Amino acid sequence: MSRVLIVDDNAAMREQYAYDLNRHGGHEILTAADGTEALDLLAAEPVDCVVLDLEMPRTDGFAVLRGMQEKDIDTPVIVYTGTGSYQRCVQAVKLGAYGFVDKDEPTERVAHEVENALAHGRMAREIASLKQRLADDSGMVGRSPAMADLKTRIAKLAPIPSPILVTGESGTGKELVARELHRLGAAPKGPFVAVNCAALPDNLVESELFGHERGAFTGADRLRRGAFESAHGGTLFLDEIGELPAQAQAKLLRVLEENEVTRVGATRAIKVETRVITATNRNLDEEVGAGRFREDLLYRLNVHTIGVPPLCERLGDVPALVDHFLRLTCERFRIRHKSVRPDALKVLQARDWRRNNVRELRNVVEQMVMAADGNEIGAGHVPAASGSPASSGGLALSGGTLQELRAAAERQIVVAALERNGWHLTNTAKELGLADHASLSKVMKRHGLKRPRK
């Protein structure tokens, strides 16, 4: 049910609009007798649409519109006036009003405008959500066995409302997995809210997650819905959950147990239906052992787990990822599409990519695009791995003895060849110049390599 605020100093007109809009649209109606009361109410209560009289003593409709801009309240507003002044309505639209009607208009017309404004607000929120999704340009790209396993597990767990813990190295695409779980889940049209726990200041963690009442602390000049309320009916993704402070961990545990939140400064709990997906690149069992993470909270969060494979375990996906990032980069820079030669792909597939996984590959592709003057990108355009000499041929090898470096290079070469051949041992052995698949099996055993599950 949508909440509509009627603002008019004329009590009879105010109550008439309230009655008619409730009768025609079934909306929950709030009323305010002047602009000051309206701004106070907008700061304290979530409102979906405002019907605003322009002609009021003291704080008129224009002051309300300016106040909403100052407080960053983006609720759609329909203004009306009895003066018949078109210019004043135009001025109100310039101040952010969605539309305007005359007081002489029938209530059916006003109800229709309210419905349009509500639809506009919903569309604006959907567009913002879509832009957020498109901004994450990593993509569920790849057909390697490891990626196939990941997609299968996502499809299996997506319909289940239980909490899911997503684990994996930095840059592997854990948020992308969470978004895919949401897309394939029971409420894909519901909101998807992502929060990076590591980026929240300690003094604002509870406010961001659970919301706060107006006046709850210094600077809390308006009511704020927290992430749980914003994600009601959808999915809340808590990234870097291992960074959450102890006090917030305790409150999060209570929310998961009771399915309700209490805003900071409030005494009344609010029911929420929010699916929680968390992610971490830490070993939370070790964090529990060190006393930095609550064991009972971990049991609540890891009802199901999904491990995101690092790029070094799905090097066969590198060509598809490179093509994906290449297209996105060229479109973003508005330049002609470039192609990548096989020699460059071979260098890229030989890298370890443990530094920042898919995110690092995306950055490398952008560097390659900028380095190549022509329409083709070759091996010479591939930047050297960070911390490695350019002569390493793309192998990301750190310091060590000659024997250690040789073993690391051999492992990378074997993994890359296996990925290129879909882990077909005979074909891989032939490419590497080995006698047969048995010889390759010995090499794989020496490096602890096992064929991924199908």
C-alpha positions in Angstrom: 0.0 0.0 0.0 1.4 3.4 -1.0 1.5 6.3 1.5 0.3 9.7 0.2 0.8 12.9 2.1 -1.8 15.7 1.6 -0.6 19.2 2.5 -3.2 22.0 2.7 -4.0 24.7 5.3 -7.7 24.3 4.5 -8.9 21.5 6.7 -12.1 20.8 4.6 -10.1 20.6 1.4 -7.4 18.5 3.1 -9.9 16.0 4.4 -11.8 15.8 1.2 -8.7 15.0 -0.8 -7.7 12.4 1.8 -11.1 10.7 1.6 -11.3 10.7 -2.2 -7.7 9.4 -2.7 -8.2 6.6 -0.2 -11.5 5.7 -1.9 -10.2 5.8 -5.5 -6.7 4.3 -5.0 -6.8 2.6 -1.6 -3.8 4.5 -0.4 -2.8 5.1 3.2 -3.2 8.9 3.7 -1.2 11.2 5.9 -2.1 14.9 6.2 -0.3 18.1 7.2 -1.9 21.5 7.9 1.1 23.6 6.7 4.5 23.4 5.1 6.5 23.1 8.3 4.4 20.2 9.5 4.8 18.6 6.1 8.6 18.8 6.2 8.7 17.4 9.7 6.5 14.5 8.7 8.6 13.8 5.6 11.7 13.6 7.8 10.0 11.2 10.2 7.9 9.0 8.0 8.5 7.2 4.6 6.1 8.7 2.1 5.6 7.6 -1.6 3.8 10.7 -3.0 3.0 14.3 -1.8 -0.1 16.3 -2.9 0.9 19.9 -2.1 -1.0 23.1 -2.0 1.1 26.0 -3.2 -0.9 28.8 -1.5 -0.4 28.5 2.3 0.5 31.0 5.0 4.0 31.0 6.6 5.7 28.0 4.9 4.1 27.7 1.4 4.4 25.0 -1.2 7.5 26.5 -2.7 9.3 26.5 0.6 8.3 22.8 1.0 9.8 22.0 -2.4 13.0 23.9 -1.5 13.2 22.1 1.9 12.8 18.7 0.2 15.7 19.5 -2.1 17.9 20.6 0.8 17.1 17.4 2.7 17.6 15.3 -0.4 14.0 13.9 -0.2 13.2 12.6 -3.7 9.5 11.8 -3.1 7.4 12.7 -6.2 5.2 15.8 -5.6 2.0 16.9 -7.3 1.2 20.6 -6.6 -2.2 22.3 -7.0 -3.4 25.9 -6.7 -6.7 27.7 -6.8 -5.3 30.8 -8.4 -5.1 29.4 -11.9 -1.6 30.8 -12.2 0.2 28.6 -14.8 3.5 30.4 -14.2 3.5 29.5 -10.5 2.9 25.8 -11.4 5.8 25.9 -13.9 8.0 27.5 -11.2 7.0 24.6 -8.9 8.0 22.0 -11.5 11.4 23.7 -11.9 11.8 23.2 -8.1 11.3 19.5 -8.5 7.5 18.9 -8.6 6.5 15.9 -10.7 3.3 17.6 -12.0 0.4 20.0 -11.2 -3.4 20.1 -11.2 -6.0 22.8 -10.6 -8.1 22.8 -7.5 -11.2 22.7 -9.8 -10.1 19.4 -11.3 -12.3 16.4 -10.4 -10.9 14.1 -7.9 -10.6 11.3 -10.4 -8.1 13.4 -12.3 -6.1 14.0 -9.2 -6.2 10.3 -8.3 -4.9 9.5 -11.9 -2.0 12.0 -11.4 -1.1 10.4 -8.1 -1.0 6.9 -9.8 1.3 8.3 -12.5 3.6 9.9 -9.9 3.8 6.6 -8.0 4.6 4.7 -11.2 7.2 7.3 -12.0 8.8 6.8 -8.6 8.8 3.1 -8.9 10.4 3.3 -12.4 13.1 5.7 -11.1 14.0 3.2 -8.4 14.1 0.3 -10.9 16.3 2.3 -13.3 18.7 3.1 -10.4 18.8 -0.6 -9.5 19.4 -1.5 -13.1 22.2 1.0 -13.5 23.8 -0.5 -10.3 23.6 -3.9 -11.9 25.1 -2.8 -15.2 27.9 -0.9 -13.4 29.1 -4.3 -12.2 30.6 -5.3 -15.5 32.3 -8.6 -14.4 29.5 -10.8 -15.8 28.9 -14.5 -15.2 31.2 -15.3 -18.1 32.8 -18.6 -18.8 32.2 -22.3 -19.5 35.1 -23.9 -17.6 34.3 -26.9 -15.4 34.8 -24.7 -12.3 32.4 -22.1 -13.6 29.9 -24.7 -14.6 30.0 -26.1 -11.0 29.5 -22.6 -9.6 26.5 -21.9 -11.8 24.9 -25.3 -10.9 25.3 -24.6 -7.2 23.8 -21.1 -7.6 20.8 -22.5 -9.5 20.3 -25.1 -6.8 20.4 -22.7 -3.8 18.8 -19.6 -5.3 15.1 -20.7 -4.5 16.0 -21.5 -0.9 15.4 -18.5 1.5 18.0 -19.6 4.0 21.2 -17.4 4.5 24.1 -18.1 2.2 27.8 -17.4 2.8 29.8 -16.7 -0.3 33.5 -17.3 0.1 36.4 -16.5 -2.2 39.5 -14.5 -2.9 39.4 -10.7 -3.5 38.2 -9.9 -7.0 36.6 -13.2 -7.8 33.1 -11.8 -8.2 31.3 -12.6 -4.9 28.8 -9.8 -5.2 28.0 -11.0 -8.7 27.2 -14.4 -7.2 24.9 -12.7 -4.7 23.1 -10.8 -7.5 22.7 -14.1 -9.5 21.2 -15.8 -6.4 18.8 -12.8 -6.1 17.9 -12.9 -9.8 17.1 -16.7 -9.8 15.5 -16.5 -6.3 11.9 -16.4 -5.2 11.7 -12.6 -5.3 13.7 -11.3 -8.2 11.6 -8.2 -8.6 12.3 -7.3 -5.0 15.1 -4.9 -4.1 18.8 -5.9 -4.0 20.7 -3.9 -1.4 24.5 -4.3 -1.2 26.5 -3.1 1.8 30.2 -3.3 2.2 30.8 -3.8 5.9 34.4 -2.9 5.7 33.6 0.6 4.3 31.2 1.5 7.2 32.5 3.8 10.0 32.2 2.0 13.3 29.9 4.8 14.7 27.5 4.4 11.8 27.4 0.7 11.3 24.1 0.1 13.2 22.5 3.2 11.6 23.3 2.0 8.1 22.1 -1.6 8.7 19.2 -1.1 11.0 18.2 2.6 10.5 17.7 5.4 13.0 15.0 7.7 14.3 15.1 11.4 13.9 17.1 12.8 16.8 18.7 9.5 17.7 22.1 11.1 17.7 23.8 14.3 16.7 23.2 14.9 13.0 20.2 12.6 12.7 17.9 15.3 11.4 15.5 12.9 9.7 14.3 9.3 9.9 16.5 6.8 8.0 15.5 3.4 6.8 18.4 1.0 7.3 19.6 -1.6 4.8 17.3 -4.3 6.2 14.2 -2.2 5.7 15.4 -1.1 2.3 15.8 -4.7 1.3 12.4 -5.8 2.6 10.9 -8.2 0.2 14.2 -8.8 -1.5 17.9 -9.5 -0.8 20.4 -7.9 1.5 24.0 -8.6 0.5 26.6 -7.9 3.3 30.1 -8.0 1.8 33.2 -8.3 4.0 31.1 -9.6 6.8 34.2 -10.5 8.8 34.8 -6.8 9.3 31.6 -6.2 11.3 32.3 -4.9 14.8 31.3 -7.1 17.8 28.3 -4.9 18.9 26.8 -5.0 15.4 27.4 -8.7 15.2 25.2 -9.2 18.3 22.4 -7.1 16.8 22.7 -8.8 13.4 22.3 -12.2 15.1 19.1 -11.0 16.9 17.7 -9.7 13.6 18.4 -13.0 11.9 16.7 -14.9 14.8 13.6 -12.7 15.1 13.2 -11.3 11.6 12.7 -7.8 12.9 14.8 -4.7 13.3 14.8 -1.9 15.8 16.1 1.4 14.5 18.7 3.3 16.6 16.7 5.5 19.0 13.5 3.5 18.6 11.6 1.3 21.0 9.3 -0.4 18.5 10.6 -3.3 16.4 9.7 -3.6 12.7 9.1 -6.9 10.9 11.3 -7.5 7.9 11.3 -10.2 5.3 14.8 -10.0 3.9 17.0 -12.7 2.5 20.5 -12.3 3.8 23.6 -13.2 1.7 27.0 -12.6 3.1 30.5 -12.7 1.7 34.1 -12.8 2.9 37.6 -13.5 1.8 38.6 -14.4 5.3 38.5 -17.7 7.1 35.7 -17.1 9.5 36.5 -20.3 11.4 39.9 -18.8 12.2 38.3 -15.5 13.1 36.0 -17.4 15.5 39.0 -19.1 17.1 40.7 -15.7 17.5 37.7 -14.3 19.2 37.0 -11.7 16.5 33.8 -13.2 15.1 30.8 -14.7 17.0 30.5 -18.5 16.5 26.7 -18.4 16.9 26.5 -15.7 14.2 28.6 -17.8 11.9 26.2 -20.8 12.3 23.4 -18.5 11.3 25.1 -17.2 8.2 26.7 -20.3 6.7 23.5 -22.5 6.5 24.7 -22.9 2.9 28.0 -21.9 1.5 29.2 -21.1 -2.1 32.9 -21.0 -2.9 33.8 -18.8 -5.8 36.8 -20.3 -7.7 39.8 -18.0 -8.3 40.7 -17.2 -11.9 43.8 -19.3 -11.7 41.5 -22.4 -11.4 39.5 -21.4 -14.5 42.0 -20.1 -16.9 40.0 -21.5 -19.8 37.5 -18.7 -19.2 40.2 -16.0 -19.9 39.4 -15.7 -23.6 35.7 -15.2 -23.0 36.4 -12.7 -20.1 38.9 -10.8 -22.2 36.3 -10.5 -25.1 33.7 -9.4 -22.6 35.9 -6.7 -21.0 37.2 -5.6 -24.3 33.7 -4.9 -25.6 32.8 -3.0 -22.5 36.0 -1.0 -22.4 35.7 0.0 -26.1 32.1 1.0 -25.6 32.9 3.0 -22.4 35.8 4.9 -24.2 33.8 5.2 -27.4 36.5 3.8 -29.6 36.4 1.3 -32.4 36.3 -2.3 -31.2 39.7 -4.0 -31.1 40.6 -7.7 -31.4 43.0 -9.7 -29.3 45.5 -12.0 -31.1 46.1 -15.6 -30.0 49.6 -14.8 -28.8 48.2 -12.2 -26.3 45.6 -14.6 -25.0 48.3 -17.3 -24.5 50.3 -14.8 -22.4 47.2 -13.9 -20.4 46.3 -17.5 -19.8 49.8 -18.2 -18.5 49.4 -15.8 -15.6 48.5 -16.8 -12.1 46.0 -14.0 -11.4 46.1 -14.5 -7.7 46.7 -10.8 -7.0 43.2 -9.6 -7.7 41.6 -12.3 -9.9 38.9 -11.2 -12.4 39.2 -7.6 -11.3 42.9 -7.6 -12.2 42.1 -9.1 -15.6 39.6 -6.3 -16.3 42.2 -3.7 -15.4 44.8 -5.4 -17.7 42.4 -5.4 -20.6 41.8 -1.7 -20.2 45.6 -1.1 -20.2 45.9 -3.3 -23.3 43.3 -1.2 -25.1 45.1 2.0 -24.3 48.5 0.6 -25.3 47.4 -0.7 -28.7 47.3 2.1 -31.4 45.9 -0.2 -34.1 42.8 -2.5 -34.1 44.8 -5.5 -33.0 46.2 -6.3 -29.5 49.2 -8.6 -29.4 51.4 -10.1 -26.8 53.6 -7.0 -26.8 50.6 -4.9 -25.5 50.1 -7.1 -22.4 51.5 -5.3 -19.3 54.0 -7.1 -17.2 52.5 -8.7 -14.0 52.7 -6.4 -11.0 56.0 -7.0 -9.2 57.3 -9.2 -12.1 59.8 -8.3 -14.8 58.5 -7.7 -18.3 60.6 -10.7 -19.5 58.5 -13.1 -17.4 56.3 -13.6 -20.5 53.2 -12.9 -18.4 53.9 -15.4 -15.6 53.2 -13.9 -12.2 56.1 -15.4 -10.3 57.3 -13.9 -7.0 60.7 -14.4 -5.4 62.1 -17.8 -4.4 64.7 -20.3 -5.3 65.2 -21.4 -8.9 63.7 -24.8 -8.1 60.6 -23.1 -6.5 60.2 -20.7 -9.5 60.5 -23.5 -12.0 57.8 -25.6 -10.1 55.5 -22.6 -10.0 55.9 -21.9 -13.7 55.4 -25.5 -14.6 52.1 -25.6 -12.6 50.8 -22.4 -14.3 51.6 -23.8 -17.7 49.9 -27.1 -17.0 46.8 -25.5 -15.6 46.5 -23.1 -18.5 46.9 -26.0 -21.0 44.3 -28.1 -19.1 41.8 -25.2 -19.2 42.4 -24.6 -22.9 41.5 -28.2 -23.6 38.6 -28.5 -21.2 40.6 -30.8 -18.9 40.8 -33.4 -21.6 44.0 -35.2 -20.5 45.0 -36.8 -23.8 44.6 -33.6 -25.8 46.5 -31.6 -23.1 49.3 -34.1 -23.0 49.6 -33.8 -26.8 49.7 -30.0 -26.7 52.4 -30.1 -24.0 54.5 -32.7 -25.9 54.1 -35.4 -23.2 54.1 -39.1 -24.1 50.5 -39.8 -23.0 47.9 -38.9 -20.5 49.6 -41.0 -17.9 52.6 -38.8 -18.0 50.4 -35.8 -17.6 48.6 -37.4 -14.6 52.0 -37.8 -12.9 52.7 -34.1 -13.4 49.2 -33.1 -12.1 49.7 -35.3 -9.0 53.1 -33.7 -8.3 51.4 -30.3 -8.3 48.2 -31.4 -6.5 46.0 -30.7 -9.5 42.6 -32.5 -9.7 40.0 -32.4 -12.4 37.0 -30.2 -11.2 33.8 -32.0 -10.5 31.2 -32.0 -13.3 
